[in-house]
Amino acid sequence: MKSQSALSMRTKQGHMLTTGCPHIDAELNGGLRTGQITEIYGESGSGKTQLGLQLGITCQWSVARGGLNASAAYILAEENFQSVRFLQLAESLSEQQSQQSPISPLATPATQTSATTAATTTTMRSLFEFTDNIHLTHVRDPATLIHIVQYMLPVLMTRHNIKLVVVDSVAATLRYASFAEDNLFDPNQKTTDNNNKSMHYSNSNLIVNLARVLKKIAADFNAVVVCINQVSAKFTSPNTLSLVPIASGSNGLAERAFAIDESAVSSGSSDAYFRTAQVQPALGLLWTCCVNTRICLAKESSLTSEIAGLANGIRYMVTRRRLRVVFSPNGPSSTDGLCLGIHAIKPGHSADRNSLLIVGAYRCRIEPAVDDFQYLSPFLQSATRYRSSLWDFLDSRRIRDGEWRAMPLSYQVALYGSILMAPDWPPVVGWGAKPMASNKMWYDRWRLPTEHASKVFALLRKQPWFDATVEKNRAFRWTARFGYLDIITDLLNDERVDPADDDNYAIQCAAEAGHIEIVLKLLSLPSAVGINPAGKNNYAMKRTAWNGHTEIFRILLNDPRTDPAVAMNEPIRNATINGHTAIVEMLLNDPRRDTIDPSSHNNYAITQAAARGHYKCVRILASDSRVDILDLNIFRNACVNGHAKIVEFLLGLPQFDPTAVPSELFLTAVSNGHVKVVEVMLENPRFTFPFNDLVFDDAVNRGHIEIVRLLLADSRFKPTKRLFILGNNTSILKLLLEDERIDPSADNNAAIQNKYSSNSKPLVEILLHDRRVRQACSLADLQKYQDFCQT
């Protein structure tokens, strides 16, 4: 390295690389300086790799925007390059053209002015151009790492204008220098170099050599060198030696490095505010002396502060990421650090140092004051510009149900206001009978306890950006569906809110959900408001009949504007399908009963009631002369589905003719194992049955022992000898052997021969214990069966 004078170093052009976040740049006094080694250390999941990815994007920005207008090289020793996350960061940062990082302190005011103008007019690169300027290499041992840095990297930087070198991570190879990959399973064998198997580096030599080469790279090419480092445990005794837990991404290498407490020196953070008080950067004090700037990323869990102005203030446990400058020649060290987001490090909306920095940062931001709510909703809305809708964004982040209810109150306020004002999720049009759990804007995902919902709405109504009238008064509609009577009352005091919007959908929602107080509240409004319970083709009446809200249905039925026979008598069909007897009686006794036809759609109401076992509904409908009780579909549905009480009721009607019932219905009841139905049909003297082998064979083969017992007990049934050949049920076989009319030895012991051929040992044993079977067997066959049972 050539010597330089102080004057030449003073006049040498220097640059600062922005991180993409003005707050982080301010912590670093302008960004990361070229010609230096910057170390970023922290525990797993603190955002080290992500910050390294973000630097690879900002490095490609123009100098006017705080970048280096150059490419980047990544030397990876742990995981593979996260290309998907890299593109996501590039997309997010590309939308932040109006939020520029601070200009380097070395720039003149004139340069700053021109830089701002240039940055405003700069055309953003396409996303894939960012990946084209990233050069990757993977290493797994220290010798390869040093060889790449010393020989390959200078050539690569010259050819491709590389101004950023990221080593992720520097400790992944150096901490395991004593163990080459081919000696993993022999810790006592001396580690050799991968090339000639003769050179052996000590840890100290490796660290010093690597630092020397990286510093030369930074100086010769005026580049930013970033070394991502792992952490090791910090012990209370300075002489304590212990095994350090294995670091993530180290491919299963056995950790053998010893760690010594260095709390007395400045290599780690001693700030009790950080979780890093229990950890320290890996590679020890020697490596500390080799880096110029040290940045610490840490995670911490803490309770949020209480919301001002609310009784019984709510506190939540949240996880935050913090960035702290431990030491740097470019500026002072941090005192309290900077709070970061959890998904990316990017510009935020709030002006304070604890600003929201990324989508989903509700997990880590300190609870804001009530007056800060206006920052949150615009943030949530702008965060969805990269997706098809807010609903897709929330679903991708799994923000719903329990996740939604566990959020801090301030974020519930912001998020609830955003979803109440967001456009409909496009696929919801024509949703129909699809599962509601797949509906991304399903209202039930955002349900809150009534008392807590009142707090959310009270705060939300104070926000200037919130408008309860958008999206056809969705706020009023959802509130009616949830049953929040106090909130409904409050919204009705707002003259902008239209409770009759969208063809009176609000009262329909309240009626469907069974909130009678809200229904009465809306019906009591002046007629000028325009509340009409018959809106959307009497939707309220149809849904209350389906859900069985008897009192609400009574209120709607007494309103002359409603039509109980709407949609070809859908209300009575809905009520009978679900067995709501009281509603069926109300409809049949209504003064407008002449317009209500319970037999519409080919006796649909009573046939469906019979299929679902709604006995009381069947009796009520059968008493109406308009219903055709002789419709065999009624009996068929009850018989096939095993509703014996309805079968018995129908057989007891004088006008019902059992002889008209097809014989296959009896066989169906036997096949389905409906014991009570079979018993009712056998006990009816007017019923004629097909007493043949087909019925009995089916019961035996399907193992319906109770039906077999019923058939054997009926004198009209004549069992045949072939029954023993059927089935493999031991209980049924024993039941058959108890009937003296059945001979198990018929047809030259066909039964035991059949079970022996089918390898049914339990059945052979049962038959062999029968005296009639043994007497019909030859000595050879008897010995054969006995040997079979003993094996």
HELIX and SHEET records of a PDB file:
HELIX    1   1 ALA A    6  THR A   11  1                                   6    
HELIX    2   2 PRO A   22  GLU A   27  1                                   6    
HELIX    3   3 LYS A   48  THR A   58  1                                  11    
HELIX    4   4 VAL A   63  ARG A   65  5                                   3    
HELIX    5   5 SER A   83  SER A   94  1                                  12    
HELIX    6   6 PRO A  109  THR A  121  1                                  13    
HELIX    7   7 LEU A  127  ASP A  132  1                                   6    
HELIX    8   8 PRO A  142  HIS A  147  1                                   6    
HELIX    9   9 ILE A  148  MET A  152  3                                   5    
HELIX   10  10 LEU A  153  HIS A  160  1                                   8    
HELIX   11  11 ALA A  171  LEU A  174  1                                   4    
HELIX   12  12 GLU A  181  ASN A  183  5                                   3    
HELIX   13  13 ASN A  203  ASP A  220  1                                  18    
HELIX   14  14 ARG A  275  GLN A  278  5                                   4    
HELIX   15  15 GLY A  284  THR A  288  1                                   5    
HELIX   16  16 ALA A  361  ARG A  363  5                                   3    
HELIX   17  17 VAL A  370  TYR A  375  5                                   6    
HELIX   18  18 LEU A  376  SER A  382  1                                   7    
HELIX   19  19 LEU A  390  SER A  396  1                                   7    
HELIX   20  20 ASP A  401  ARG A  405  1                                   5    
HELIX   21  21 LEU A  409  MET A  421  1                                  13    
HELIX   22  22 PRO A  426  VAL A  428  5                                   3    
HELIX   23  23 MET A  436  SER A  438  5                                   3    
HELIX   24  24 TYR A  443  TRP A  446  5                                   4    
HELIX   25  25 THR A  450  LEU A  460  1                                  11    
HELIX   26  26 VAL A  470  PHE A  482  1                                  13    
HELIX   27  27 LEU A  485  LEU A  492  1                                   8    
HELIX   28  28 ASP A  501  ALA A  513  1                                  13    
HELIX   29  29 ILE A  516  LEU A  523  1                                   8    
HELIX   30  30 SER A  527  VAL A  529  5                                   3    
HELIX   31  31 GLY A  535  ASN A  547  1                                  13    
HELIX   32  32 THR A  550  LEU A  557  1                                   8    
HELIX   33  33 VAL A  566  ILE A  577  1                                  12    
HELIX   34  34 THR A  581  ASN A  589  1                                   9    
HELIX   35  35 ARG A  593  THR A  595  5                                   3    
HELIX   36  36 SER A  600  ARG A  612  1                                  13    
HELIX   37  37 TYR A  615  ALA A  622  1                                   8    
HELIX   38  38 LEU A  632  VAL A  640  1                                   9    
HELIX   39  39 ALA A  644  LEU A  651  1                                   8    
HELIX   40  40 PRO A  658  ALA A  660  5                                   3    
HELIX   41  41 SER A  663  SER A  671  1                                   9    
HELIX   42  42 VAL A  675  GLU A  683  1                                   9    
HELIX   43  43 ASP A  693  ASN A  701  1                                   9    
HELIX   44  44 ILE A  705  ALA A  713  1                                   9    
HELIX   45  45 LYS A  721  ILE A  725  5                                   5    
HELIX   46  46 THR A  730  LEU A  737  1                                   8    
HELIX   47  47 ALA A  746  SER A  757  1                                  12    
HELIX   48  48 LYS A  761  LEU A  768  1                                   8    
HELIX   49  49 ARG A  771  ALA A  776  1                                   6    
HELIX   50  50 LEU A  779  GLN A  790  1                                  12    
SHEET    1   A 2 MET A  16  LEU A  17  0                                        
SHEET    2   A 2 LEU A  32  ARG A  33 -1                                        
SHEET    1   B 8 ILE A 134  HIS A 138  0                                        
SHEET    2   B 8 SER A  71  LEU A  76  1                                        
SHEET    3   B 8 ILE A 162  ASP A 168  1                                        
SHEET    4   B 8 VAL A 224  ASN A 229  1                                        
SHEET    5   B 8 GLN A  36  GLY A  42  1                                        
SHEET    6   B 8 THR A 293  LEU A 303  1                                        
SHEET    7   B 8 MET A 317  PHE A 327 -1                                        
SHEET    8   B 8 LEU A 338  LEU A 340 -1                                        
SHEET    1   C 2 VAL A 231  ALA A 233  0                                        
SHEET    2   C 2 VAL A 279  PRO A 281 -1                                        
END                                                                             
